[in-house]
Amino acid sequence: MLKGIRITNLFLDWTVSKFDAYECAIAYGRANIALYQSIAFAEQFFTIKKEHIALNCGFGKEESDYNIRFKLKICPASMIIAIFVIGTSFLIKTIKSKMKEI
């Protein structure tokens, strides 16, 4: 159902910065884990086509910066199916809760 949502031309340029080299390396490692695990998790549900992904370590700077852009393409049929499934499950839960009240 969600594979009808596609993320294409994913461009991410992220610089993780801390003034201290040790703190910057730790922050870079944490950002690396978070970034690639998030992409891997999202790929289970959506189709993702990566154009450029770069994670850099910026020693000596206090502020991190990033640049991200992508195109989101949604198949109309998958949206109709998603709305139908969500609506149906909401209706079933509502009916079950009303039946318990009676």
FENRAQUI-V807064 format. One record per backbone hydrogen bond with DSSP energy under -1.0 kcal/mol. CO is the residue of the C=O (numbers start at 1). NH is the residue of the N-H. If there is no record, write none. Layout:
CO NH
CO NH
This chain:
2 5
4 75
5 47
6 73
7 49
8 71
10 51
10 52
11 69
12 54
13 67
14 56
15 65
16 58
18 60
20 24
21 25
22 26
23 27
24 28
25 29
26 30
27 31
28 32
29 33
30 34
31 35
32 36
33 37
34 38
35 39
36 40
37 41
38 42
39 43
41 44
42 45
42 46
47 7
49 10
52 12
54 14
56 16
58 61
65 15
67 13
69 11
71 8
73 6
75 79
76 80
77 81
78 82
79 83
80 84
81 85
82 86
83 87
84 88
85 89
86 90
87 91
88 92
89 93
90 94
91 95
92 96
93 97
94 98
95 99
96 100
97 101
98 102
